[in-house]
Amino acid sequence: MDYEAIILERQGPIAIMTLNRPEVLNAVNDQITRDIHAGLDEVGDDPDIRVLILTGAGRGFCSGADVRGLARRADGETPNNEGRDLVAQSTAASSIPVHLRRTPQPVIGALNGIAAGMGLGIALACDIRIASEEARVSSIFIKRSIMPDNGVSHTISKLAGYGIAAEMTLTGNIYSAEWAMSKGLVNSVVPHESLLDEAIAMAEIIASNPPIGVRLTKQVLYRNLYDNLEQSITNESYYNSLTFQTEDYKEAVRSFLEKRQPVFKNQ
């Protein structure tokens, strides 16, 4: 499928989605919203893709909502030529993090530059985040006199705690990649020139594991965010009952006993 505002590529079992509006630091408009949703559907429907890497073209990961659209909205104008309903448009953009979480494959966010506002929400919805040393993060909404959206108030709190969420959302400050790592918002910080290589290296490790087990692990991790320990153990037992029925589970056991590398077939 051809896209206007993203690039979707394959490297074996790894898909790489690049937000591609570099002239505006990959700001979110109606077109990129449609393309991201369509791209995630394409990835999610492909059983041969085992991991997705999400990154940005140019100097930014995603600078948030396209400010030109916000300005037209503030003036009471429709923010695009198609005359789409504003609520529907906003809902489509705000649901990108939910779509990322529901995508069956693990998603690695490769943060190459600023992740601000809506862009921060998209980044924090990825399962793993690797940041370039040039990356920056900001919950900049308050500077525009709007509330956090794209789940930012939720994801910051879950990852870094209420105090950090309050600081970021109430100040709108811009923070370094190292600061973000120290607060648990990103997993690692790497040299800018090796960002994609590092993301691919991690993706290859994940892709080498049993695909069904990987997808179910993603599901149980998010489900257990909201359950207590007892229920979490019950959830794990349920998902394990599913993996025990797979050919990949049998192959994992056989290959261990035979002291050889496993060959997983996603079955």
Summary of the structure (lengths in Angstrom):
residues: 267
radius of gyration: 19.4
end to end distance: 26.8
largest distance: 69.2
contacts: 876
relative contact order: 0.11
helix: 50%
strand: 17%
